[in-house]
Amino acid sequence: SQGFFLVTGPTGSGKTTILDLLVGLHIPDQGRVLIDGFDLQNLDIAAWRSRIGYVSQDLSLLHDTIRNNITLGDESYTDKDIDKVISEAGLKELINSLPDGLETNVGERGGKLSGGQRQRIALARALIAKPALLILDEVTSALDPETEKRICANISKLAGKYTILTITHRPVWSKIANILYDV
């Protein structure tokens, strides 16, 4: 079911373990992991993982154009697909301000862009495949408070379109999530 879930807690409390269980990297010793009521152990794990969009704090951009960083070179995505995720990720203003727009090279590891701009490109990359689950893992921990607020505002608009799981210790996220798990 759709919703905006926040998992928070101190370092070592199990946040990453929950994420690893959810994506099928670990099998629980007890109990089951249910995805829409289906036991994860009975699902095609590759198919499930292909339905997950993942954004981490340690994102990596290609030394390539913004377009290719969003599509990862997959030419099956249309301009309409790209425009949709640019809007959802809050990238429209940036793209429109650049002389080469989507064809702007981001530099080595995205070095020509700010941290917030790199995060938005990573978010657009996660959204382009229309994920059933969007996982955000400490995505704003290295950003200044103002940039973090803007990214949170963009992501809160996505809550009705995607199931979102955010793992963080940052308090601003608890204001926009509708379900909070403190581990």
C-alpha positions in Angstrom: 0.0 0.0 0.0 1.1 3.6 -0.6 2.4 5.6 2.2 5.4 7.6 3.5 7.2 5.5 6.0 10.1 6.8 8.1 12.5 4.5 10.0 14.6 6.3 12.5 16.8 5.5 15.4 20.4 5.7 16.6 23.4 4.2 14.8 23.4 0.4 15.3 19.7 0.2 16.1 18.9 -1.9 13.0 17.7 0.6 10.4 19.9 -0.9 7.7 19.0 -4.4 8.7 15.3 -3.6 8.1 16.2 -2.3 4.7 18.3 -5.4 3.9 15.4 -7.6 4.9 13.0 -5.7 2.8 15.1 -5.9 -0.4 15.8 -9.6 0.2 19.5 -9.3 1.0 18.9 -11.2 4.3 16.4 -13.9 5.1 14.9 -13.5 8.6 15.7 -16.1 11.3 12.1 -15.8 12.5 9.0 -14.4 11.0 8.3 -13.4 7.5 8.8 -10.3 5.3 5.5 -9.6 3.5 5.3 -7.5 0.4 1.6 -6.5 -0.3 0.7 -9.7 1.7 3.0 -12.0 -0.2 6.0 -13.7 1.6 9.2 -12.3 0.1 10.7 -15.8 0.1 8.0 -16.9 -2.4 8.5 -13.9 -4.7 10.9 -13.7 -7.7 13.6 -11.6 -5.9 15.1 -10.2 -9.1 11.6 -9.0 -10.2 11.0 -7.5 -6.8 14.3 -5.7 -6.7 13.6 -4.3 -10.2 10.6 -2.5 -8.7 12.6 -0.7 -6.1 14.0 2.8 -6.6 17.0 3.4 -4.3 18.7 6.7 -3.4 21.5 6.8 -0.8 23.6 9.5 0.7 26.6 8.1 -1.2 25.3 8.6 -4.6 27.5 8.4 -7.7 26.9 10.3 -10.9 28.5 9.4 -14.2 30.9 11.8 -15.9 28.2 12.3 -18.5 25.1 14.4 -19.3 22.2 14.9 -16.9 20.0 12.9 -19.3 22.3 9.9 -19.2 22.6 10.2 -15.4 18.8 9.9 -15.2 18.3 7.2 -17.8 21.6 5.4 -17.3 21.8 5.4 -21.1 18.5 3.5 -21.6 17.1 4.9 -24.8 13.7 3.4 -24.2 12.7 6.3 -21.9 10.9 9.0 -23.8 11.3 12.8 -23.3 7.9 12.6 -21.6 9.2 10.1 -19.1 12.2 12.2 -18.4 10.2 15.4 -18.1 7.9 13.8 -15.6 10.7 12.7 -13.3 12.5 16.0 -13.7 9.4 17.7 -12.4 8.9 15.2 -9.6 12.5 15.5 -8.4 12.4 19.3 -8.4 15.0 19.6 -11.2 13.0 21.7 -13.7 14.4 25.1 -12.5 18.0 23.8 -12.7 17.5 22.2 -16.2 15.9 25.4 -17.5 18.7 27.5 -16.2 21.5 25.6 -17.9 22.4 26.5 -21.5 22.7 22.9 -22.5 19.7 21.7 -20.4 19.6 17.9 -20.1 22.7 17.7 -22.3 24.8 19.4 -19.6 27.8 17.3 -18.5 27.8 17.0 -14.7 31.6 16.6 -14.5 33.5 13.9 -12.7 31.3 12.3 -10.0 28.9 15.3 -10.5 31.5 17.8 -9.4 29.9 20.7 -11.4 26.8 20.5 -9.3 25.8 21.2 -5.7 25.0 18.3 -3.3 21.3 19.1 -3.5 21.4 19.1 -7.3 23.2 15.7 -7.4 20.6 14.3 -4.9 17.8 15.5 -7.2 19.4 13.8 -10.2 19.7 10.6 -8.2 16.1 10.9 -7.2 15.0 11.3 -10.8 17.1 8.3 -11.7 15.3 6.2 -9.1 11.9 7.5 -10.2 12.3 6.9 -14.0 11.7 3.2 -13.7 8.3 3.8 -11.9 9.2 2.0 -8.7 6.7 0.2 -6.5 8.9 1.2 -3.6 11.2 4.2 -3.3 13.9 3.9 -0.7 15.7 6.9 0.6 18.7 6.0 2.7 20.0 9.0 4.7 19.7 11.1 1.5 20.0 14.5 3.1 22.5 13.8 5.9 25.3 15.7 4.1 23.1 18.7 3.0 22.6 22.1 4.6 19.2 22.6 6.4 17.7 24.8 3.6 18.5 22.3 0.8 17.2 19.5 3.0 13.9 21.4 3.5 13.5 21.8 -0.3 14.2 18.2 -1.0 11.8 17.1 1.7 9.1 19.3 0.2 9.7 17.7 -3.2 9.5 14.2 -1.7 6.4 14.9 0.3 4.6 15.6 -3.0 5.5 12.1 -4.2 3.9 10.4 -1.2 0.5 9.9 -3.0 2.2 8.5 -6.1 4.8 6.1 -4.6 5.3 4.0 -1.5 8.3 5.7 0.2 10.6 4.3 2.8 13.0 6.8 4.3 15.8 5.8 6.7 17.2 8.7 8.5 18.0 10.3 11.9 17.2 13.8 10.7 14.1 15.3 12.5 12.8 17.3 9.5 11.6 14.0 7.9 9.3 13.1 10.8 7.2 16.2 9.9 6.3 14.8 6.4 6.1 11.0 6.9 2.7 9.6 7.7 4.0 6.4 9.5 7.0 6.5 11.8 9.0 3.5 13.1 11.5 4.4 15.8 13.9 1.4 16.2 
